[in-house]
Amino acid sequence: MEKKVYKRISDEDKVKALKRHLLEKVPVSSVCDELGIAPSLFYTWQHRLFESAASAFMRSGKSAKEAPEKRRIDVLEERLRVREEALAELAELMIDHGIGVTPHQTYEIKRLDSDYFSDD
C-alpha cells in the first residue's frame, strides 16, 4: 500500500488560485487540476477567505465584533464620567448648604487676644 504524498500549497498560491477563479472566471475544475487538489479543498479555501474578509476593512486591525463593542464601551465610560462629576458637585453643594447632612464633629478654633501681653 502506497502512502499518498500531499503537496504543501503556500498561502500566496491559494490566493492566486482563488483570484483566477473569481476574477478571471477560470473554472474550479481547471484550477484544481492544475494544483492537483480536490474541489472540496478549493471551496474550503474560498469559505475561509470570505469568513475573514471583513477584517480587511477594519481600521487598526480590529475585528468586526470589536469595533461596535469598543464604541459602546467608550459611550458608557463617558456617561459614567459625567454622572460622577455631577454627583461630586451635588455632594459639595449639599455640604455647603447643610442639606441632607448632619454635623459629625465640631472644631473650636481659638486665637490669642492681641492685647493680652500689652503693658496697659
Helices and strands as residue ranges (DSSP letters): H 11-22, H 28-35, H 39-51, G 53-57, G 59-61, H 66-97
